[in-house]
Amino acid sequence: MKKISLGIRSKIIAASLVIMSVLLLSGVIAFFEFGRMRNNISTLISDNINCVNITRNMLTICDAYQAEIFQQISDETRIYPEIVSLESFEGELNSLTAKLNRKKDYQLVDSVRYAYSAYMQVTLDVNKIWSAPSEIRNDWYFNKLSVVYNKFRRYLQLMADDSQVALADNYDTMKESYYRSMMPSIVAMGAGIVMVILFIYFLNIYIIHPILKMTKGLRDYKENNKTYNVTFDHGGDQIQEMNSLITDVLEENKFLKSHEH
């Protein structure tokens, strides 16, 4: 099996390519991490949107329920109340609770549950005041039921407003954190690649090319008996000094050979 031998230029280029590959790999990993972060925040935003929709639906259910009570107690021809169930509201509240993730949200839900229990407790009095005159029923509705309902609805509205604020905050956070985190990685990866390219360029000009040129000159001197006449456009470094020493040694060697004969 033939052994593969790499020249100095190939070795340096290979090492540089390895560095570039590591930079690219780190950039790819960073992109995947940022994508994962974006997905997590997107899921959080989706939950916020669902919370906003649920709280709005809860407000609609409660307003319809309160309006139904008022319509029935204002109907003099109705013999007994037929209050609709609020099971749909309770289902929505349970669904909302499952999507919460902040301590403040749980506190608001607890306030809503407490206000809801107080409101439902007052609505039980509708059977007691049903047979009373309309003045008493209206007084019960406006001065008792509406008071607890307004408090109950105020907590619902606070929860709806809080869900909207959380949605806006998470959306702004997603944009800021995503782009703020992406830019340093992109800049670092781009700068690293540019530095590697420049490194290869200057290494090739000032080291690799002179060494290859001297190697060719030495080979021509040895195999073809050509005069060693290698020069560089740059000087003052160890490569230039080594080239001068090689020239002197070969000139001395040529002089000695000529006097041997």
N, C-alpha and C positions, 0 to 999 in steps of 0.2 A: 504494500500500500504506500503510495507516494505521500510523503509528508508535505503539508502545505506550509510554506514559509512566507510570512508577511514582511513587506518592507517597512521602513520607518514611517513613511507617509501613510501607508495603509493602517499601521498600528495606531498612529495618532488620530487618524480619521475615525477608526473603529472605536477608540476610547471616547472621542467626542460624540459619536453617534449614540453610544451607551448613555452618556450624560443627557443628551437631548431626549432619548427614550424615557429616561427616568423623569425628566421634567414634564414630558407629555403625559406619562402615566399618572403623575401626581395631579396634573390638571384634569385628567379624565375622572380620577377619583373625587376631586373637588366638585366637579360638575354633578356627579352622581349624588354626593352628599347634599349639595344645594337643591337638587331635584327632590330628594327625600324630605328636606326641610320644607320645601314649597308644598309638597303633597300634604304634609302634616298641617301646615297653616291653612291650606285650602280646605281640608276636612273640618278644621275648626271654624272657618268662615261659613262652610256649608251648614254646620250645626247652628251657627248664629242666625243664618237666614231662616232655618226651620223654626228656631225659637221666636223670631219676629213674626212669622206667619202663624204660629200656634197662639201666641199672645193676642194677636189681632182677632183670630177666630174665637178665642175665649171671650174677648170683649163683645164680639157680635152675639155670641150665645147668651151672655148675661144681660145685654141690653134687650134682646128679644124676650127673655124670661121676665124681666122687670116690666116691660111694656104689656106682656100678656096678663100679668097680675092686675095692672091698672085697668086694662080693658075689661076684665071680668068683674072687678068690684064696682066698676062704673055702669055695668049692665044690670039695670033693675029687673029685667025679665029672667035673669039666670037664677035658677033655684039653688044650685050648689056649685062650688068652685071645681074647676078641672085644670089644676095647675100641671103644666108639663114637667117632665123629669129633667134633672140637670146631670144625668149620667154622662152625657157627651162632654160636659165641662170637666167633670172629674177625670175622664179618660184623657182629655187634652192636657190637664194639669200633670197627670202621671207621665205622659209622654214628654212633656217639657222638662220635668225633673230629671229624667234619664239622660238628657242632653246637656245638663249643666256641668260646669267645671270650675267655677269660682265660688269662694266662700260668700261673697256678696250676693251671688245669685241664689244660693240656698237660703240666705237670710230673707230675701224678698219672697221666695216661695213659701217660707214658713209664715210670713206676714199675710200672704194671700190666703193660705189655708185657714189661718186663724180668723181673718175677716170673712171668709166664705162660711165658716162654721157659725159665726155670729149672725150672718145674713140669713142662712137657712133656718136658724133657730127662731128668728123673728117671723119668717114666712109661715111657720107652723101656726101662728096666731090667726091666720086668715080664716080658719074654720070657726074660731071663736067669735070673730067680729062679722062673720058673713051675714048673720040674721039681724045685725044692728042697723040703725038708720044710716043713710048715705053720708050724713055729716060725720059720724063716728068712723065709718070706713075710710072716708077721705082723710080724716085726721090721722088715722093709723098709718095710712099709706104715705102721706107727705111728711109727717112729723116723727115717724118711728122707722118704718121700713125704708124710706128713701134716705134717711140719715145713715143707717148701717150700709145701705147699698152704695151710697156715694163714697164712703170710706173703703168699702170693698173694691169698688171700681178704681179708686185712686191708686190702690196698691197694684191693681192689674195694669194700669197705665204706666206706673213707675217701672214695672217689670218689662213692659213693651218698650219704653224709652231706653231702659238699660240694655236691652237686647240690641237695639239699633246702634247705641253708642259702642257696644262691644264689637259689633259687626264693622263699624267704621274704623275703630282702633286696630282690629286685627288685619283689616285690609291695608291700612297704612303701614302697619308693622311688616306685613309680608313684602310690600314693595320696597320699603327702606332696607330691611335686612337682606333681602335677596340681592338687590343691586349693589348694596354696600359690601356684601361678602364676596360677590362675584368679581368686582373690579380689581381688588388686590391680587387675586389668583391669576386673572387674565394678564395683568401688568407684569407680575412676577414671572409667569410662564413665558410671555413674549420677550421680556428683558433677558431671561436665561438663555433662550434660543438665540437671540441677537448676540449675546456675549460669547456663546459657543462658536457661532459663525465667525465673529471677529477674531476669536482665539485661533481658529483653524487658519484664517486668512493670514494673520501676521506670523503665525508659526511656520506656515508654508513659505512665506516670502523671506523671512530672516533666518530660518534654521533649516527646514527641510530642503528647499531649493538649493541653497549653497552646498549642503552636504551631498546631495545627489549630483550636483555639478562637479564637485571635487572628486567624487567616486568615479564619474565618467572620465574625468581627466586622468585620474590614476590608471584606470583600465586601459585607456588609449595609450598611455605612456608605456605600460607594461606589455600589452599585447600587440600594439601596432607601432611601437617605438616613436610615437608622436611627442612633440614637445608639450610639456605641461604648462599651459598658458590660461589658467582659470582666474577670472577677475569678477568682482562684485560691484554693484552700484552703491552699496553701503559699506561702511568700514568702521573701525574703532572698537570692535567687539572681539570676543574670543574666537569666533568663527573666522574672522578676517586674519587674526593673528595666526591661527592654525594653518590657514591657506598660505600665508607668507612663509611659515616654517617648512611646509611641504615643498613649496617652490624652491627654497634654499637647499633643502636636502636633496631634491632631485637634480638641481643644477650641480651640486657637489658630486653626486653620484655619476652624473654624465661627464663631468670633468675628469674624474678618476678613471672612468672607463676609457676615455679617449687617450689618456696618458699610459694606460696599460699596453696599448697596442703601439 
